[in-house]
Amino acid sequence: MTMAVKQLVVTVPTNKKHVTKEVLHEVSFDIPTAQVLTILGPSGAGKSTLIRTLNGLQPVTTGSVPDLAGQTAMVFQHFNLFANLTALDNVASPLYLTGQQSKAAARERAMTLLEKFNLAGVATQYPSSLSGGQKQRIGILRALITEAPVLLLDEPTSALDPESIREVTDMITEVAKLPNRTIILVTHDIAFARDISDDVLLLADGRVQAFERADDFFAPEQQNTAITAFLTR
Ligand SMILES: Nc1ncnc2c1ncn2[C@@H]1O[C@H](COP(=O)(O)OP(=O)(O)OP(=O)(O)O)[C@@H](O)[C@H]1O
């Protein structure tokens, strides 16, 4: 099963009154379910705008995206943890803040997740005392606890030091193995993209430059074309 994005156009306001700018130009591709789709492209290509549109944070101007309301969970570049909540409560928060579960039940579920991913030791700590890698792993668990079938990750490692990057990419690799989980990942980390992707969408200037199976995209004979074009911009 796939979910289609069809001729998606997104325009955003500019500093000038009544002047808008088209950030995505008739973008079409299919989101394969239970796979890892990686969105690559140079800075300003529209990657974040696309992922925000899929999450309903950015309105569609014309064209269409699948209705993913209530089916997505987002992981942010800068973690966006609640500073006043412990790691445990950050993970539990999507369940109890929405009233889906009692705080006690949500915490129990959160603790199980923390244990599964070797983070039980930081359960009572606040974000300010966590490393970047720990913060992002907590951010990923906060998304996972929702059991949303579509996980959106917007440059989850770009604010991290090399050691933390490894912790987080290892965790995302584990998460990608969970059954029935669709992952849409924006990254500038080509090596990680090559390791984890099933499909690749390459954007530049708001247009689709390539949409193909990762094996084809990263095939040796391709490396002088699409990837080089991307890397050298
Ligand atoms: N809400 C907005 N208001 C004004 N401009 C916006 C808005 N959202 C996106 N843009 C502009 O749209 C273009 C694409 O931005 P976007 O953040 O989607 O690119 P990106 O590929 O994610 O870049 P990066 O890799 O640097 O994060 C940029 O020129 C950006 O300034």
The ligand as an ORCA input file, in Angstrom:
! r2SCAN-3c Opt
* xyz 0 1
  N       6.872     29.703      7.070
  C       7.746     30.198      6.223
  N       7.839     31.515      6.001
  C       8.723     32.031      5.128
  N       9.589     31.285      4.414
  C       9.559     29.974      4.586
  C       8.658     29.353      5.507
  N       8.869     28.019      5.457
  C       9.853     27.831      4.562
  N      10.270     28.986      4.039
  C      11.313     29.152      2.982
  O      11.176     28.065      2.119
  C      12.433     27.583      1.655
  C      12.575     26.121      1.986
  O      12.766     25.980      3.386
  P      12.879     24.575      4.126
  O      13.177     24.865      5.562
  O      11.702     23.743      3.829
  O      14.162     23.951      3.416
  P      15.071     22.750      3.863
  O      15.320     21.954      2.640
  O      14.468     22.042      5.006
  O      16.412     23.471      4.298
  P      17.492     23.106      5.447
  O      18.220     21.897      4.957
  O      18.355     24.318      5.485
  O      16.725     22.875      6.714
  C      13.468     28.478      2.301
  O      13.814     29.463      1.366
  C      12.723     29.063      3.486
  O      13.242     30.319      3.814
*
